[in-house]
Amino acid sequence: MDSIEPAELTVVSTGTANLPAVKLYRRRGFMTVGERQIAPGVTVTLLERKTSQ
């Protein structure tokens, strides 16, 4: 049986105004690495989590 290794880096994004999701990701160890505007007045927050080795 093959094993699946966890990714060294996990990248997610969510709407910046979606505060419950942003807080959830931060509680799960994700760090905010930036924001990107996808439409006038609409941004997404980019978050990353590195797997400790």
N, CA, C and O of each residue as an XYZ file, in Angstrom:
212
protein
N       0.849     -1.178      0.000
C       0.000      0.000      0.000
C       0.892      1.237      0.000
O       1.820      1.332      0.803
N       0.620      2.176     -0.886
C       1.386      3.422     -0.963
C       0.970      4.365      0.155
O      -0.202      4.434      0.524
N       1.946      5.089      0.686
C       1.619      6.107      1.682
C       1.652      7.470      1.017
O       2.402      7.699      0.069
N       0.840      8.353      1.520
C       0.779      9.718      1.004
C       1.439     10.626      2.024
O       0.992     10.712      3.168
N       2.488     11.294      1.619
C       3.200     12.212      2.500
C       2.480     13.555      2.511
O       1.967     13.986      1.478
N       2.433     14.222      3.660
C       1.816     15.549      3.689
C       2.655     16.551      2.902
O       3.878     16.434      2.826
N       1.990     17.515      2.332
C       2.686     18.563      1.592
C       3.563     19.374      2.537
O       3.215     19.574      3.701
N       4.701     19.840      2.033
C       5.575     20.689      2.847
C       4.975     22.068      3.054
O       5.250     22.732      4.053
N       4.152     22.493      2.104
C       3.531     23.815      2.174
C       2.089     23.701      1.703
O       1.822     23.168      0.626
N       1.164     24.200      2.509
C      -0.241     24.232      2.140
C      -0.641     25.687      1.971
O      -0.391     26.508      2.853
N      -1.260     26.011      0.845
C      -1.672     27.376      0.532
C      -3.188     27.391      0.363
O      -3.750     26.566     -0.358
N      -3.843     28.336      1.033
C      -5.293     28.501      0.922
C      -5.615     29.978      0.734
O      -4.773     30.845      0.969
N      -6.819     30.247      0.316
C      -7.285     31.632      0.236
C      -8.768     31.661      0.585
O      -9.492     30.683      0.401
N      -9.194     32.812      1.093
C     -10.597     33.006      1.429
C     -10.904     34.492      1.308
O      -9.997     35.324      1.334
N     -12.151     34.811      1.179
C     -12.538     36.211      1.118
C     -12.071     36.952      2.366
O     -12.266     36.474      3.484
N     -11.462     38.101      2.181
C     -10.950     38.874      3.310
C     -12.065     39.227      4.295
O     -11.834     39.268      5.503
N     -13.259     39.478      3.789
C     -14.390     39.822      4.650
C     -14.965     38.605      5.370
O     -15.799     38.760      6.262
N     -14.538     37.407      5.003
C     -15.023     36.181      5.635
C     -14.209     35.925      6.909
O     -13.398     35.000      6.967
N     -14.439     36.750      7.911
C     -13.658     36.705      9.141
C     -13.705     35.354      9.854
O     -12.680     34.933     10.390
N     -14.847     34.651      9.889
C     -14.828     33.330     10.530
C     -13.840     32.369      9.855
O     -13.153     31.608     10.536
N     -13.769     32.402      8.532
C     -12.833     31.518      7.822
C     -11.387     31.934      8.071
O     -10.529     31.080      8.297
N     -11.109     33.234      8.031
C      -9.752     33.718      8.285
C      -9.312     33.297      9.685
O      -8.190     32.823      9.865
N     -10.182     33.465     10.672
C      -9.852     33.082     12.047
C      -9.641     31.577     12.174
O      -8.746     31.137     12.895
N     -10.454     30.789     11.483
C     -10.303     29.337     11.512
C      -8.943     28.922     10.965
O      -8.239     28.126     11.586
N      -8.572     29.458      9.806
C      -7.272     29.120      9.234
C      -6.133     29.511     10.167
O      -5.173     28.756     10.325
N      -6.231     30.682     10.785
C      -5.171     31.113     11.705
C      -5.083     30.185     12.912
O      -3.982     29.871     13.365
N      -6.224     29.741     13.440
C      -6.217     28.794     14.551
C      -5.584     27.470     14.147
O      -5.026     26.764     14.987
N      -5.669     27.131     12.869
C      -5.106     25.880     12.349
C      -3.636     26.031     11.946
O      -3.060     25.120     11.351
N      -3.032     27.174     12.269
C      -1.605     27.350     12.036
C      -1.222     28.053     10.753
O      -0.038     28.126     10.423
N      -2.192     28.572     10.021
C      -1.886     29.296      8.788
C      -1.491     30.737      9.112
O      -2.003     31.347     10.050
N      -0.575     31.256      8.316
C      -0.117     32.639      8.462
C      -0.543     33.415      7.220
O      -0.432     32.913      6.101
N      -1.030     34.635      7.417
C      -1.396     35.488      6.297
C      -0.131     35.918      5.560
O       0.820     36.407      6.169
N      -0.135     35.726      4.237
C       1.028     36.105      3.429
C       0.697     37.201      2.421
O       1.585     37.683      1.718
N      -0.574     37.598      2.344
C      -0.923     38.683      1.446
C      -2.410     38.756      1.170
O      -3.197     37.933      1.638
N      -2.765     39.755      0.404
C      -4.138     39.936     -0.054
C      -4.092     40.230     -1.540
O      -3.127     40.810     -2.037
N      -5.126     39.832     -2.241
C      -5.198     40.077     -3.674
C      -6.592     40.589     -4.024
O      -7.598     39.994     -3.638
N      -6.640     41.688     -4.753
C      -7.925     42.223     -5.205
C      -8.361     41.426     -6.420
O      -7.609     41.293     -7.385
N      -9.579     40.895     -6.375
C     -10.083     40.102     -7.497
C     -11.177     40.829     -8.283
O     -11.529     40.430     -9.393
N     -11.699     41.887     -7.696
C     -12.690     42.747     -8.341
C     -12.707     44.043     -7.539
O     -12.239     44.065     -6.400
N     -13.235     45.119     -8.108
C     -13.284     46.366     -7.337
C     -13.993     46.156     -5.993
O     -15.164     45.777     -5.949
N     -13.272     46.406     -4.911
C     -13.843     46.269     -3.576
C     -13.896     44.855     -3.037
O     -14.442     44.629     -1.957
N     -13.339     43.895     -3.766
C     -13.372     42.496     -3.330
C     -11.938     41.970     -3.264
O     -11.219     41.975     -4.263
N     -11.530     41.515     -2.070
C     -10.183     40.969     -1.918
C     -10.244     39.572     -1.309
O     -11.197     39.217     -0.616
N      -9.210     38.797     -1.583
C      -9.039     37.511     -0.928
C      -7.760     37.571     -0.108
O      -6.793     38.229     -0.491
N      -7.765     36.886      1.007
C      -6.589     36.780      1.858
C      -5.899     35.467      1.537
O      -6.539     34.418      1.468
N      -4.578     35.533      1.339
C      -3.776     34.353      1.034
C      -3.078     33.909      2.315
O      -2.477     34.725      3.015
N      -3.159     32.614      2.620
C      -2.568     32.077      3.839
C      -1.751     30.834      3.507
O      -2.076     30.094      2.578
N      -0.680     30.611      4.281
C       0.178     29.444      4.098
C       0.454     28.788      5.433
O       0.457     29.431      6.483
N       0.687     27.480      5.361
C       1.116     26.728      6.542
C       2.200     25.760      6.089
O       1.998     24.965      5.172
N       3.351     25.840      6.746
C       4.450     24.922      6.447
C       4.364     23.739      7.395
O       4.067     23.890      8.580
N       4.630     22.566      6.853
C       4.644     21.351      7.653
C       5.968     21.277      8.378
O       7.027     21.383      7.758
N       5.919     21.096      9.689
C       7.169     20.973     10.437
C       7.773     19.614     10.131
O       7.081     18.596     10.135
N       9.055     19.612      9.870
C       9.759     18.384      9.491
C      10.664     17.963     10.602
O      11.352     16.948     10.488
